[in-house]
Amino acid sequence: MAGTRAPARSHPGFRHVPNGNETILLVEDEDEVRALSRDALTMFGYNVLEANRGEEAMRIARQHEGPIQMLVTDVVMPGMSGPELVEQLGRLRPDIKALYMSGYTGDAVVRHGVLQADTAFLQKPFTPTALGQKVRTVLDTASRGTKPEMPLGVLAESAGPSQMW
């Protein structure tokens, strides 16, 4: 799917988040969650490439000529899982950062061996603000010379009652 970019603007669910201009590859099999996540990220100034499964994300990553600074992916998807995608994409683009999102708790995915304990993770449902803040945190942590390995630190954030996805 084509990249999407829009200037950041004011919205009740989009507050106190530093803007970015990096390119993010967003992979989510649920259309509504992917659309809402894309809208939030573009509101914060990011260029968003989107895919609904891992295989499509790999095709986009191969065809996209510019840099892709970050992968935001669901953990559990049909076909290629989020962790499998991170592994394959990491071979193609070794400097890419990764953020996993899932409806399962961070503790559950770690206990079942799906993710490592030091993985960047955002629990669904989440607010646009939680997504924007987590993306910015992961990008900034890796770009300050403290470049962590791919997976980054766990921070499971849950949403409040309004503006959740």
BELVEN-V624276 format. One record per pair of residues at least 12 apart in sequence whose ideal C-beta (glycine too) atoms are under 10 Angstrom apart, sorted by the first residue. I is the first residue (numbers start at 1). J is the second residue. D is the distance in whole Angstrom. If there is no record, write none. Layout:
i: [I;I]
j: [J;J]
d: [D;D]
This chain:
i: [1;1;1;1;1;1;1;1;1;1;2;2;2;2;3;3;3;3;3;3;3;3;3;3;3;3;3;3;4;4;4;4;4;4;4;4;4;4;5;5;5;5;5;5;5;5;6;6;6;6;6;6;6;6;6;6;7;7;7;7;7;8;8;8;8;8;8;8;9;9;9;9;10;11;11;11;11;11;11;12;12;12;12;13;13;13;13;13;13;13;13;13;13;13;13;13;13;13;14;14;14;14;14;14;14;14;14;14;15;15;15;15;15;15;16;16;16;17;17;17;17;17;17;17;17;17;17;17;17;17;18;18;18;18;18;18;18;18;18;19;19;19;19;19;19;20;20;20;20;20;20;20;20;20;20;20;20;21;21;21;21;21;22;22;22;22;22;22;22;22;22;22;22;22;22;22;23;23;23;23;23;23;23;23;23;23;23;24;24;24;24;24;24;24;24;24;24;24;24;24;24;24;24;24;24;24;24;25;25;25;25;25;25;25;25;25;25;25;25;25;25;25;25;25;25;25;25;25;26;26;26;26;26;26;26;26;26;26;26;26;26;26;26;26;26;26;26;27;27;27;27;27;27;27;27;27;27;27;27;27;27;27;27;27;27;27;27;27;27;27;28;28;28;28;28;28;28;28;28;28;28;28;28;29;29;29;29;29;29;29;29;29;29;30;30;30;30;30;30;31;32;33;33;33;33;33;33;33;34;34;34;34;34;34;34;35;35;36;36;36;36;36;36;37;37;37;37;37;37;37;37;37;37;37;38;38;39;39;40;40;40;40;40;40;40;40;40;40;41;41;41;41;41;41;43;43;44;44;44;44;44;44;44;45;46;46;46;46;46;46;46;47;47;47;47;47;48;49;49;49;49;49;49;50;51;51;51;51;52;52;52;53;53;53;53;53;53;54;54;54;54;54;54;54;54;54;54;54;54;54;54;55;55;55;55;55;55;56;56;57;57;57;57;57;57;57;57;58;58;58;58;58;61;61;61;61;61;61;62;62;62;64;67;67;67;68;68;68;68;68;68;69;69;69;69;69;69;69;69;69;70;70;70;70;70;70;70;70;70;71;71;71;71;71;71;71;71;71;71;71;72;72;72;72;72;72;72;72;72;72;72;73;73;73;73;73;73;73;73;74;74;74;74;74;75;75;75;75;75;75;75;75;75;75;75;75;76;76;76;76;76;76;81;82;82;82;82;82;82;82;82;82;83;83;83;83;83;83;83;83;83;85;85;86;86;86;86;86;86;86;87;89;90;90;94;95;95;95;96;96;97;97;97;97;97;97;97;97;97;97;97;97;98;98;98;98;98;98;98;98;99;99;99;99;99;99;99;99;99;99;99;99;99;100;100;100;100;100;100;100;100;100;100;101;101;101;101;101;101;101;101;101;101;101;101;102;102;102;102;102;102;102;103;103;103;104;104;104;104;105;105;105;105;105;106;106;106;106;106;106;106;106;106;107;107;107;107;108;108;109;109;109;109;110;110;115;115;116;116;116;116;117;117;117;118;118;118;118;118;118;119;119;119;119;119;119;120;120;120;120;120;120;120;120;120;120;120;120;120;121;121;121;121;121;121;121;121;122;122;122;122;122;122;122;122;122;123;123;123;123;123;124;124;124;124;124;125;125;125;125;125;125;125;126;126;126;126;126;126;126;126;127;127;127;127;127;127;127;127;127;128;128;128;128;129;129;129;129;130;130;130;130;130;130;130;130;131;131;131;133;133;134;134;134;137;137;137;138;138;138;139;141]
j: [26;34;38;48;49;50;51;52;56;60;48;49;50;60;23;24;25;38;42;46;47;48;49;50;60;64;66;68;26;38;39;41;42;46;47;48;49;50;21;23;41;42;45;46;47;48;38;39;41;42;43;44;45;46;47;48;19;42;43;44;45;20;42;43;44;45;46;132;42;43;44;45;43;39;40;43;128;129;163;128;129;162;163;36;40;43;127;128;129;130;131;132;159;160;162;163;164;165;39;40;43;44;127;128;129;131;132;163;127;128;129;132;133;163;129;132;133;40;43;44;45;128;129;130;131;132;133;134;135;136;44;45;132;133;135;136;137;139;140;43;44;45;46;132;136;41;44;45;46;47;69;70;132;135;136;139;140;44;45;46;47;69;41;45;46;47;48;67;68;69;70;97;135;136;139;143;46;47;48;49;64;66;67;68;69;70;96;37;38;41;42;44;46;47;48;49;50;68;69;70;71;72;96;97;99;135;139;47;48;49;50;51;57;58;60;61;64;68;69;70;71;72;73;85;89;93;96;98;38;40;41;46;48;49;50;51;52;57;70;71;72;73;74;99;101;131;135;49;50;51;52;53;54;55;56;57;58;60;61;71;72;73;74;77;80;82;85;86;89;101;50;51;52;53;57;72;73;74;77;82;101;124;165;51;52;53;54;73;74;76;77;78;79;52;74;77;103;124;165;52;165;74;101;103;124;125;126;165;48;50;51;52;72;74;165;50;165;126;128;131;163;164;165;50;72;74;101;122;124;126;128;131;135;165;50;72;128;165;126;127;128;129;130;131;132;135;163;165;70;72;128;131;132;135;128;132;128;129;131;132;133;135;136;132;69;70;72;132;135;136;139;64;66;67;68;69;72;61;63;64;66;68;71;72;71;73;77;85;74;77;78;74;77;78;79;80;85;73;74;77;78;79;80;81;82;83;84;85;86;88;89;77;78;79;80;85;88;79;80;71;73;77;80;82;85;88;89;80;85;88;89;92;85;88;89;92;93;96;89;92;93;93;93;95;96;89;92;93;95;96;97;93;95;96;97;135;138;139;142;143;96;97;98;99;120;135;138;139;142;85;86;89;90;93;96;97;98;99;100;150;97;98;99;100;101;120;122;131;134;135;138;85;86;89;98;99;100;101;102;100;101;102;103;124;100;101;102;103;104;106;109;114;115;119;121;124;100;102;103;104;109;114;114;98;99;100;101;102;109;114;115;119;98;100;109;113;114;115;116;119;151;98;100;98;99;100;115;119;150;151;150;150;149;150;150;142;147;150;142;150;120;135;138;139;141;142;143;147;148;150;151;152;119;120;121;138;142;150;151;152;119;120;121;122;131;134;135;137;138;139;151;152;155;114;115;119;120;121;122;123;151;152;154;120;121;122;123;124;125;126;131;134;156;157;165;114;115;121;122;123;124;156;123;124;125;121;123;124;156;121;123;124;156;158;119;120;121;122;123;154;155;156;157;121;123;154;156;123;156;121;123;154;156;154;156;151;154;149;150;151;154;151;153;154;148;149;151;152;153;154;150;151;152;153;154;155;134;135;137;138;141;142;148;150;151;152;153;154;155;134;151;152;153;154;155;156;157;134;135;138;154;155;156;157;158;159;155;156;157;158;159;157;158;159;164;165;158;159;160;161;163;164;165;156;157;158;159;160;163;164;165;157;158;159;160;161;162;163;164;165;159;163;164;165;157;159;160;163;155;157;158;159;160;163;164;165;157;159;165;155;157;155;156;157;152;153;155;152;153;155;152;153]
d: [9;9;9;9;7;5;7;8;8;7;10;8;9;10;7;9;10;10;9;10;5;6;5;8;9;8;9;10;9;6;8;8;5;9;7;5;8;7;9;9;9;6;8;7;5;7;10;8;10;4;7;9;8;9;10;9;9;9;8;10;7;9;8;6;5;5;9;9;10;6;10;10;9;9;9;6;7;10;9;9;10;8;7;10;8;9;6;4;6;10;10;10;9;10;7;3;9;9;9;7;5;7;9;5;6;10;7;9;9;9;6;9;10;10;7;9;8;9;9;6;10;8;6;9;9;4;5;10;9;7;8;9;8;8;10;5;10;10;8;9;5;4;8;9;8;8;6;5;5;9;9;9;8;7;6;7;9;10;6;7;7;10;10;9;6;7;10;8;8;4;6;9;9;9;6;9;7;4;8;7;8;6;6;5;6;8;10;9;9;6;9;10;5;7;5;7;9;7;7;5;7;6;10;9;9;7;9;10;8;5;8;7;6;10;6;6;8;5;9;7;5;7;8;9;8;9;8;10;6;10;7;9;5;7;5;7;10;9;9;8;5;8;9;10;10;10;10;9;7;5;7;7;6;10;8;5;10;9;10;7;7;4;6;7;9;7;6;10;9;10;8;8;7;9;10;8;7;5;8;10;8;10;10;9;5;6;9;10;6;9;4;6;9;8;8;9;9;9;9;7;8;8;8;9;7;9;10;5;10;6;8;7;10;9;10;9;10;10;8;9;9;10;5;8;7;10;8;10;10;9;8;6;10;7;6;10;8;10;9;9;4;8;9;5;6;9;10;8;10;8;9;7;7;7;7;8;8;9;8;5;9;8;8;9;9;8;10;9;7;9;9;10;8;10;9;9;9;8;10;6;10;7;10;10;10;9;10;9;10;8;9;9;6;6;5;7;9;8;9;6;9;6;3;7;8;10;6;4;9;8;8;10;10;6;6;9;10;9;9;7;7;10;8;10;6;9;7;8;7;6;7;7;9;9;6;6;6;8;10;7;10;9;8;8;9;8;9;6;9;6;10;9;8;7;6;10;10;6;9;8;6;5;7;7;10;7;7;6;9;7;7;6;9;8;6;7;5;7;9;9;9;8;5;8;7;9;8;8;9;7;9;6;7;9;7;8;6;7;9;8;6;6;9;9;5;7;4;9;7;10;6;6;7;9;8;10;10;6;8;7;9;8;8;8;10;5;8;8;9;8;8;10;9;8;9;10;7;7;9;9;9;9;10;5;10;8;10;9;6;8;9;9;10;6;9;9;9;9;10;7;8;9;5;6;8;5;9;9;9;7;10;7;8;6;10;8;10;5;7;7;9;5;7;6;9;6;6;9;5;9;9;8;10;9;6;6;7;5;7;10;8;10;9;10;7;5;7;6;10;7;8;9;10;10;9;8;8;7;8;7;6;9;8;4;8;10;8;9;10;9;6;10;6;9;8;10;5;9;6;5;8;4;10;10;10;9;8;10;10;7;9;10;9;8;10;7;8;10;10;5;9;9;9;6;8;9;6;7;6;6;9;4;7;8;6;10;7;9;8;5;9;9;9;9;6;4;6;7;7;9;9;9;9;5;7;5;9;5;9;9;10;7;7;6;9;10;9;4;6;5;8;10;9;8;8;7;7;5;10;10;9;4;5;9;6;7;5;10;9;7;6;8;9;5;7;10;8;5;6;8;9;6;10;8;9;9;10;8;9;4;8;6;9;9;9;9;9;9;8;9;8;6;10;6;9;9;7;5;8;9;10;8]
